[in-house]
């Protein structure tokens, strides 16, 4: 597995982000930054990459950033076991329709290799995320991936039937279902939603055709909006629930509304009486519930200034990582990505004042040191100590220049904030 995204891979990701934005799928700057910072290749096992290269001889690693599902799991000679990470536009739809806030707890049913969970963490960094996965092999792959990105303290993986959810930790502020689920199986999950505008997003339907639907709970009333038709493999589960009844008539909805003092009392009462959950469908769920006000939309809306800020913050975070590395390959690829970002800013910037000249000068100096390091490491000098001393001197100069670059980057970030 690669340690850092090379220039082609990183460029493919940047192209994807602008494509998703231009097509109207990517709307939240927090998710834009998450896509930018998270390396997808870390969530696609080597075996899956080898299989893709076998099936498609012309496959290149940068194609993982095409807007298509990407294979991450299958059992040999078992096509029915194939599992993919969803297409990026679909991931955007999933995460954004959860309406995540900073401290929201999120339950994800179906692992998808952990990629979606790590992206979601960037939108709710103070909340807990639990992934429930029925397949123990996929659960292990997911846990390994989460450890790669050092998120094991933030994201937990549990092996059990996803349809059960996690009632012992309910109420959940947000629940995401990543595989197709029948309407009749939703009630157990809907009951676990927070009574104060808990959100569940799920592909609901039979066979291969599902309707991605957003459910919002307020007290004991459930509202829903059908968003789009999708093709999803079924959620891995064997449990049947037939308690859900869909009601769209407002008067009938009122007759079935029963107040409950606590979530525990509601669950216990409902378990005894098998009372059906009622759902009111609406075309404008957010307006009807007065959710996501204009100020909130504007806060997270993608605009030129916060896009440039996201790119520069990515550089700053990469510098922090680079300081602990000495591998020349890692340095070369990372600095190439810095150059790509600065060139992109120069091409796109309009009224945003960013001193790209200083950034260019610092990056070029670091690249020069990379070339010197490469020459030193190629030398077959008998005096290894001399070589080692020369290399250390150059690396020290690089680190000093890297500090200067970070000062420049942070200054430019502050100037964008002021704008």
N, C-alpha and C positions, 0 to 999 in steps of 0.2 A: 504493500500500500504506500502511496506517495506521502511524503511528509509535508509538502506545501504545494499549493496549486501553481503549476507553471503558467507562463504568460498566456498560452493558448487556452488553457482551461479557465483561467480567471477572466480572460476576455470573453469567452463563451458565456460565462455567468453574467457579466455586465450586459452583454447583448440581450440575454434572456430577460433581465430585469426591465430594461427599457421596452422590450417587446410586450411584456405583461402589463406595464404601465400604459403603453399606447393603446392596447386592446381593451383597456378598462377593467382588467382583473385585479391589478395591484394598486391599492388605494391608500394603504396605511404605511407611513414612513417607518414605523417601528418594524414592520414586516420586511420592508425594503432593506433596512439595515441588517435584519436577521439573515435574510438570504445572502447578503453581501459577506457577512462575517462567518457563516457556517459553511464548512467544506462538505459538499454532498458526497464526495468520493469516500469519506470516512464512514459512510453508512451503507456502502455497497461492497460486500465481501469480495476478496480476490477471486474466489471460485465463481461468483456471478459474473465478474468481468471476463474471466477466461471463457466462460460459456458463451457470453455475448460475442467474443472474438471468434469463437468456433462457429457459431450460427451465422454471424455476419463478418466475413473476413476483412471487410473494410472498416469495421467498427474502430473508432478512436475514442479515447477516454473523455475528450471534451464533449462528446455527444451525450453524456449524461445530463448536460444542461440544455438539451432540446426539451421542448414543452410536451414531453411524452412520458408515460409511465416507464419506470426503470426497474428491471429485474433485480431482486436482492436475495431470493430464496427459491430453491426447488430441489426435489429429491430426484436422483438419477432414474431415468426411464419412467417418471411419474409426472406427466404434463398437468395432471389435476392438482398438483401441489404447488404450482408456480404462484409466487406472490411478488407483487411489485410495490414500489414507492409511487404514489399517485403523481400524475402530471402536475407541473408547477402551477398552472392556472387553477387546477382543482384544489391544490393545497392552499392557494391564496383565498379561494372561496371558502374553504373549510374554516381556516383560522380567523379570517376577518368577520365571518358571521357568528362567531362565538362572542363577539363584543368584549374581548378580554380587557380587564383593567389590571393595574399594577399588582394587586394583592389577591387576585382570583385563584382559587384552587381549581384544578382541571383534571378530570377523569377522561382518559383516552382508551377506547375499547377497540383493540386491534392495533398491533405495535407499529406496523409500517417501518420497521427497522430502526425506530427511534428518531428519525429525521424530523417528523412533524412535531414531536414533543420538544425537541431542542429549539426549533424555530419558535414554538409557542412560548417557551420559557422567556424569550427575549421580550415578549409582550406582557408577561405576568411574572416578572423576576422575583417578586416577594411571595408568590403563592406556591403551593405544592402541586406537583404533577405526578399522577400515578397512571401507569400503563397496565391494562389488563389484557393478557394474551393467552389463548387456549393452547397454542402449539409451543411446547417446551423448547424445541430447537430454535424457533423464531425468537422466543423470549431470551434465550442465551445469546443469540446474535445481537439482539437489541441491547442487552445489558453490556456486552462487550463494547458496542459502539458508543454507548453513553459514557463508559469509562474512558474511552479514547479522548473524548472532549472534556473530561473531568467534570461531568455533571451528575455523578452518582449520588451526591448529597442533595441534589435538587429534584432528581427524577427517579422514581422507583418503578420496578417491573414486577408484576405479580402474575403467576401462572394459575389461572382459573377460568371458568366459563365467563366470558365477557358479558353475557346477558344478565348475569347476577349483579353486575356493577360492583360497587363497594358500599353496601348499605350501612356497614358498621362505621364508616367515616362520613356518611351523609349528615347534613345536606351538602351537595356539591353546587358550587356557583356556576360551573360550566362542565358540560359533558360532550365529548366528540365521539361519534361512532364512525369508524373508517371502513366498514364493510356493509354490504346490503343487509337490511333487516326488515322482517315483515311487520306490518302495522300491529298485528296482534301480540307482538313481542315487546312493545315499547313501554307498557305500563309500569313494569318493575323499575325501569330507568327513570321515567318521568317522575315517579314518586320520590326519587332521591335528589331531585332538583331543589335548590334553595327556594324558599317561598317568596323571597324578595328578589324577583326578576332573575331567577336561575335560567340558564340557556342550554338547550340541547340541540345539536345539529347532527342530522343523520340521513343517509340515503335509504329511503323507505320504499319497499316494493317487492315484487315477486320476480323470480327468474333473474334475467340479466338486466332488466330495465328497472331503474329506481328513480324516485323523485327526492332530490336533496331538500330536506325540509327543516326549517328552523322553528323550534318550540321554545316558548318563554312562559315561565310560571310566575304568577303573582298570587300569593296566598293559595287558594285552592282552585284557581282558575287557570286554565292552560290555553294560550293562544298559539297559533301556528301560521307559518307562511311557506308555501311551496315555492322553491327558488328555481330549480332547473332539473331537467331529466338527465340521468347519468347511467353509465354502465359500470357496475361494480361487482366484484366477486362477493359471494355471501360472507357475512361475519362467521367465523368458525365457532359454532355452538350446536348443542343438541337439545336445548331446553325449549319447550313450547309454552307460550303464554297467550291465552285467548281472552283476556279481560278488557282489552281496550275497545271502547265504543266511540266512534267519531260523531260529534253532534255539532251542527253548524247553525241551528236555529237558536236565536238569542233567548227566547222565552223558555225553551226546553233546557237550555244551558243554566238559566237561573234556578230552575226547579231542582237541579241536581247539585247545586253548590252547597256545600256543608262546611261551616267553619271548624277548624281544629286548633287547639291551643298550642301544640308543639308538633314537631316533625315525628317524634316517637309515637305520640298519641294517634297521629294520622295514620302512620304505617300499621299500627296494631289494630286500629278500628277497621281499616281497609282490608287487612288480612282476614279478619273475622267475617266481615260482611261481603267481601268480594265486590265492593262497590265499583262500578265502572268509572274510569277517568273520562272526563268530558273535555273536548277541545273545540275552540272557536277558531275557524280559519278566517284570515283577513289578508287583503292585498297589501296593506301598509302597516305592518305590525309595529314598527318603531314609532311611527307617528301616533298610532292608537294608544300605545302604552307610554308615550312621551319619553321614549328612550333616545339615546345618542343625540343630544341637542346640538344645535349649530356650532356652539363654541367647541364642543368635543370633536366634531368632525374637522373643524378648522385646525385644531391642535395637532391632529395626526395626519392631516392631508399632505400629500406629496407635492412639494413646491421646489423650485430651483435651489433656493437657499438651503433647505434642509437636506436635499440630495447631495449638494457639495459638502455640506457638513458631515453627512454620513460617510462619504468617500474619505475625507480627511481624518475622521475618527477611526476608520478602518486602517489607515496608514499608521496612526498613533498606536493603536492596539498591536499592529504587526511589529512595530518598532520594539515594544515591550517584549514581545516574544523573541525577536531577533537578538536581543541583548543576551539571552541565555543560550544562544546557539553559536557554534563555531564552524559548522559544516558549510563548505563553500557552495555546494549545490543549493542549500536552503537560502543562503545569503543572495545568491545570484537570482533565483526565482523571485524572492520577495522584493528585491530592489527593482527587478523588471516590472513587477506589478505596481510599485510606487510610480515608476515612470509612465506606465499606462494610465494610471489615475490622473496624474498631472496633465498629460496630453489630452485626456478626455475633458478635464476642467477647462483647459485653454480653448478647446473646441466649442464647448457648450456655454461658457459663462457669458452673461449678458451685462446686467447691471451690478453683478456681484463683484466686489473688489477683492481679488485674491492675488497675492504677490507670487505668481508662478515662477518668476525669474529666480528668486532666492531658492525656491524649492528645486528648480532645475539644477542650479549650481551645486547644491548640497548632494542631490542624488547622483549627479555626474561624478562628483568627487568620490563617493562611496563605490560607484561602478569602477572607477580607475583603480581603487585599492583592490577590488575583486580581481581585476586583470593581473595586478602585481602578485597577488596571492597565488593565482593560477600558475604564473611563471615560476614562482619559488617552489611550488609543490611539484612542478614538472622536472626541476633540476635534479640531476643525479650527482649531487655534490657529495664527496666522501666525508666532508665535515658536517655531520648531522646536527651538531650543536649549533654551528653557525646558522644553518638553515632554520633551526628551531627558533633562534633568537631573532632572525630576520622576520619570520612569520609572526612572532609575537608582537614585534614592533608595528607591523602593518595592521594587525588585528586591533591593537590598541588605538591606532590612528583612526581606524574605521569606527570603533566604538565611540571615540570622541566626536567624530563627524556625525554619527547617528544621534548622539545627544543634541547636537546643534540642529539637526533636521527636526527632531521632535519639538524643540523650542519654537522653531519656525511654524511647524504644523499647528501647535496649540495656539500660537498667536493668531493664525489665520482662522482657526475655529472660533476664537473669541470675537474676532472682527465680524464673522458671519452672524453670531448671536446678536451683536449690537445692531446689525442691519435689520 
